[in-house]
Amino acid sequence: MRGITIKEILAKSKVDEEVTLRGWVRTRRGNKHLSFIALNDGSTFQNLQVVADHPKFEEDLLKQITSGASLEVEGKIVASSGTQNIELQADKITVLGTCDPDEYPIQPKKHSLEFLRENAHLRFRTATFGAVFRIRHAVSYAIHNYFNKNGFYYFHSPIITASDAEGAGEMFRVTTLDAENPPRTEDGKIDYSEDFFGKETNLTVSGQLEGELAATALGKIYTFGPTFRAENSNTTRHLAEFWMIEPEMAFYDLQDDMELAEDFTKSIINYVLDNCMEDLEFLSKRLQEEEKVMKQEDQSMELIEKLRFVVENDFEKISYTEAFNILRNSKPNKKKRFQYPIDEWGVDLQSEHERYLVEKKFQKPVIIYDYPKDIKAFYMRQNDDGKTVAAMDVLFPQIGEVIGGSQREERLDKLEQRMDEMNIPKEEMSWYLDTRRFGTVVHSGFGLGFERMVLFVTGMGNIRDVIPFPRTPKNARF
Amino acid sequence: MRGITIKEILAKSKVDEEVTLRGWVRTRRGNKHLSFIALNDGSTFQNLQVVADHPKFEEDLLKQITSGASLEVEGKIVASSGTQNIELQADKITVLGTCDPDEYPIQPKKHSLEFLRENAHLRFRTATFGAVFRIRHAVSYAIHNYFNKNGFYYFHSPIITASDAEGAGEMFRVTTLDAENPPRTEDGKIDYSEDFFGKETNLTVSGQLEGELAATALGKIYTFGPTFRAENSNTTRHLAEFWMIEPEMAFYDLQDDMELAEDFTKSIINYVLDNCMEDLEFLSKRLQEEEKVMKQEDQSMELIEKLRFVVENDFEKISYTEAFNILRNSKPNKKKRFQYPIDEWGVDLQSEHERYLVEKKFQKPVIIYDYPKDIKAFYMRQNDDGKTVAAMDVLFPQIGEVIGGSQREERLDKLEQRMDEMNIPKEEMSWYLDTRRFGTVVHSGFGLGFERMVLFVTGMGNIRDVIPFPRTPKNARF
């Protein structure tokens, strides 16, 4: 029964062609004699207008054509004077599934994002979320496409893990032990040797360490999988379950890593600009209306203009020390307007500082590199100054950090020394250290927060609106 | 420092070109005057032969060129009389990382797959696993490519979930409660309202139900993510953590679903045949040698021949009832050679029956459809006979079921009735039922076990050898 989609009709169909189309009613308007039904089938942002001459149809049938109902329409493509050049003149309409207007949560009017989040199982049927999730697909595809074209292999790092890549990061425990009455050892502790994997296991916070094992054999790899943080963060930028892309490359130093990060993010944005213009235009208009309502003083750049600006300009690359000096001498710092004052070299940069650099100072994406070693992870390559590591973060306007990466410490002695300093158990990580023991090589990588990228590209304001079913504290619905 | 890869050299480099190449030593042979170093950088199955005239190099350096060591070689491409037309005449060699032959687990000899599984962090450096994981990448890419080209949107169903799609299936619990001393309610039970998500949550066994929410809005979607089964199965075909692809399509009936499954799997295999011939040829040779050693009586089809056979022939499509009759009248059934005799209509088919149909009777992939409703899930569409549902399984030679799918029950009353019969709580699933309440449509989908597909395409015998770090009972290493 597979039929033609609206996307295909708009691309190929000619006037006088007979088609059978299936989809959902977005809106219906008209008069006593005629109905104009905006039908959508999800294949594209656009609806196809179906014209129904009332005398041709039973009254009972016409009554059932309400927003949300599913229809099969047989008819003929005719020329139209509307926004599209064509419309569908209906000869036969079958209501596949009715939709009671008194019960259906999605009404043909503007709903708040909060309301739609409560009805996340139905929000894909709205114009906004149709656009967001088609773009989310496009971003995914652009990523796979970019890496495949550039000789990277997709690598599935494990989700359930007994190791903790970051050395910190709160984790979710994965278990099959009887929660009410778990087995215990002689000294009364939980006996994890009885658990499914014979030890305590968690959900991964990063696939990087395993990715390094693969990169030091296959050359260039990337992961693209779910990662988890059991942090009690109720912000518009955090999720307990999110997707991350982690490329890892043998024979890449920090410079190569930064170049890749820039080229990669630009290529994603270019792909979306090339393939999702209708969805982007709608989201851009939506955003402008929202900003008008909010009467924001700072009119930010229009969405598509902003995306073009990112791909057409070089990212600003500055060292942490340069960033520190700029921030220390900045007006907001001198006037004590930062919540966290910038006084001593070595402080971690907060969101307010990153936004100052990106949105005020440089007005474009900024890459900060060579961070103080004490605020970064054990596996980052130690620079000769003894104070910094070859780390880099890519900061985007509005959303802040989208990428965090580094050149990895490939020297066994330096790595072990840092692990000792940071109390990271070397025995448990001997598999990781083996990459440095046997044929070690310079290598680098980074992690891209997938939803943050989708947030940037769609211009949405809350990360919960760019993932189908957000997982956040006290919420695992659907 | 990013340099040229072996893949690029073999594709483009000309004699007399100066290159700087980095990689790992696979083997070294030669004589007093000359060394032939097989260098691999993971970019391709092939090694590049590096020729080192001993007088040009320090003896200490030459000593360090052992299997597993990483090198940077500067030199000139010269013509070769070997299997490749070119080789690299070394002018300068730098040992980037040594590799002590007495300690390195991966020796330049044939290791057993069991040994390599124990050293899974290093097995990517072997010819076999390089080939397997490059093909794994190609299968992934082929999947994304196929769906994107055909108008499907990639949809990320949640990993942590409070629902159980199959109604059964043993699950992993996800929790942040203190295991030693969890909070308890007044009646002494674990108080899950204090858990991270405010209720008991598990790792997903399938993204299908959420996929249906998206398909009944976006039209055609697919998931590609990890799924989990906490089953104590120690077989060569089961993993506790594996990746699954689940397309879901509005306006597709069972016939469309089966056609898609066939076209989709063939397109994956075709992609691998078109893009991975060197890796396939090596794995095929490996398999033939193994079969010689095992002195198998049943010489199975050579790997590449087998893949070609699948793409060039129509899958056999038979109903469960037809399959049942064939099996009941089959020699092994009459001679009581099946462990599970086929006597009464309605029995579930076991691996031995599937293999008989696929490998003996039809000698090609078989799709069985219209299964007895009592052995299938609640969401499958009930056929008019009152006995069967519109389910289908795709069976492949050697590996058995790769795909299980169905047309979904779109009629609210029938679905609710079946849920009642099977004791599935309707209230908790009201979000799922909403798709049938509001504009319901005919729709279908299926699940492809990703690792089973990789198993088939690589000809490997154990599913633990086609996923980077297998998760199985009592094993979550690396």
Interface residues (C-beta under 8 A of the other chain):
Chain A: M1 R2 G3 T5 K7 R22 W24 V25 D41 G42 S43 G68 A69 S70 L96 G97 T98 C99 D100 E103 Y104 I106 H121 L122 F124 R125 G130 F133 R134 R136 H137 S140 Y141 H144 N148 G151 Y153 Y154 F155 H156 S157 P158 I159 I160 T161 A162 S163 E170 F172 R173 V174 T175 T176 L177 A179 E180 P182 K189 I190 F196 F197 G198 K199 T201 L203 E210 L213 A214 T216 A217 L218 G219 K220 G225 P226 F228 A230 A240 E241 W243 A250 F251 Y252 D253 Q255 D256 E410 W431 Y432 D434 T435 R436 R437 F438 G439 T440 V441 V442 I467 P468 F469 R471 P473 K474 N475 A476 R477 F478
Chain B: M1 R2 G3 T5 K7 R22 W24 V25 D41 G42 S43 G68 A69 S70 L96 G97 T98 C99 D100 E103 Y104 I106 H121 L122 F124 R125 G130 F133 R134 R136 H137 S140 Y141 H144 N148 G151 Y153 Y154 F155 H156 S157 P158 I159 I160 T161 A162 S163 E170 F172 R173 V174 T175 T176 L177 A179 E180 P182 K189 I190 F196 F197 G198 K199 T201 L203 E210 L213 A214 T216 A217 L218 G219 K220 G225 P226 F228 A230 A240 E241 W243 A250 F251 Y252 D253 Q255 D256 E410 W431 Y432 D434 T435 R436 R437 F438 G439 T440 V441 V442 I467 P468 F469 R471 P473 K474 N475 A476 R477 F478
